[in-house]
């Protein structure tokens, strides 16, 4: 076990910088046909943001006003907040829009009017469209509501209508590249259909912005889109690994957790690493929910996921691991095990900082 691992005494989020930089480079290369506006909600770090800048990135996506303010304070000047505009933060939005080229999401006339009454700086407006994920957004099937919002935006002097934006989040539930790409292509076609209907009503030159890591990673052709906004790819995680989106070597973060109890009679180990560290996001595997993949130390990194091992249950601080008997026999209380989180974005939010494999701490905007 490396000297770095010997220093760890509580749940610690490890970061393989080389893997993360490789993931950034690969996605930046793939995105060259469109504008690459990566989502920074996964890593949430000014320092890691500089790795993107080194790869040629100049425009970013964030998920909150606070995150936008943080990255604006670190030199980013073209920021889209990919979350419906919050009318209780118009003062901060107005101040932010005076500092950066700001993009906002709207999906109702009411929100457009409320925003216009308080925000007087220039902003770009994207119509948030539900193209299949079922989370929120205007219907792609019926153009009338979208046209009403577009008309309201057009009537506001300091608002510029940019286009249609969606997150094809339902690709996360697909298994295998073929199904991921089918769902993604369907989403793009739906946006194209809505854009065509709006063009017939006089709303021309609308751009299409999409963003999801599964499709951006595995689909050979991202189609006729103007902008892509994936975020999770910087680290990947157990969800992406299970879906066949990445290899285990691509997963750039792992939660190092001390073993605190062993129960060989039921093939279980208990780690100091629970829901407050990993979150309760999970992967559906066969007939069970898995909260992460279990790895061991291997040289200066973690190993491939152990076969027949998974994070079976979580409480606040406890993680209950199911392990194959032959692997469990090699584990001792006080050892470290390494968990590939089900959803790295949430684990980062909870852990707030990283320890690189070279022994350097990197902070996030939440710390």
C-alpha positions, 0 to 999 in steps of 0.5 A: 500500500502506498505511503499516501494511503497509510496516512488516510484515517477517515473517508477521503475522496481520492482523485486521479489527476491523470485520468481526469485530465485524460477524460477532459482531453478526450471529450474536448477532442470529440466536441470539436464539431460543436461548441463545448460548454462542459458542466462544472457541477461535477468537479465544482473546483476552480483548480480543476476548471483550469485543467479545462481551460488548458484544453481550450475550454472558454465557456462553461455550464453550472447548476446554480447562481452561487456556483456561477459567482464562484467561477466568475470570481476565477476568471470564467466570463461565459457561463450558462446556469442550466437550472430554471431561473430562480426569481428569488435570486434576481439581485445576484443574477443582475450583478452577475450578468454585468460581469459575465456573458450569462445564459439563463433558462426559462420555461414560462411567461411568468418566469420571463416577466418576473426576471425582466422586472428585476434583471436589467443587464444583458442576458442570453435566454434558453428555452428549457425543453423536456425532450424525454427525461420527464424532469422539467421543461416545455413540451417538445410536442406542442409548440404553442407554449414554447412560442408564448415564452419565446414571444415574451423573451423577444419583447424584453430589450435586454434579453436575447433568445439563444435557442432550445436547451435540454438534458437527455437525462433518460440516457442514464437509464439506458444499458449499452451504447446502442440504447443510449444513442437511440435515446439521445438521437430521439431527443435531438430529433425532438428539439429539431422538430420544435425548432422547425415549428418555432421557425414557422412562427417567426423565431429563426436561428435558434440554436440547440444545446444538449448535454449528457455524459452517456451520449457524449461519451459513446455516440460516434456522431452527436448530430446537428447540435450547436452546443454540448454540455456534459459534466460527469465525464471528468470523473465518471462513476459506477453508474457510467461503468455499469452502463458501459459508458467508460472503463474502470480505469477512466473512473477518476475518483474513489472514496477511501474508507476504513474497515471498521467491522467484519461479518463473515457469517453473512459475507459482509464488511462494514466501512466508515463511509455512509450516506453522508459521504457517498449519497444514496444514489444507486445503480440498478444491477439485476435485482438489487440496488448498488451504492458503489463498486468495491476496490482494493489498493493496487500500487499507487491507485485502486484496483479494478472493482472486485467481482461479487462485491458491492455497497449493499446498504448505507446509513448515515456513517456506515457502509455495508459491503457484500463481498465474496468469501475469498476476498473478505478473508483477506480484509482486516479491520483497519484496512482501507477499501476504495469505493467507486461512487454510484454518482460522483457529482453528489459524492463531490458535493458531500466531500467538498475536497479531493486528495490527489494521488500525489498527495495534494489537496484540491478544494471546491466551492462548497468547502 
